[in-house]
Amino acid sequence: MHLDAVFWGSIVSVVIAVVIFVYLGFKVVKLMNEDAQRNQSGGEKP
């Protein structure tokens, strides 16, 4: 198996994409939980 720059570039790109998706997933879950708590406590007050 020949490990050249294209191979390593592909692996690094996939790893970065996975990290970004996991980070965004945690952010979305956190925002959904905060929104649910806000709605349970009587809603947003302007």
Summary of the structure (lengths in Angstrom):
residues: 46
radius of gyration: 19.5
end to end distance: 62.0
largest distance: 62.0
contacts: 76
relative contact order: 0.08
helix: 78%
strand: 0%
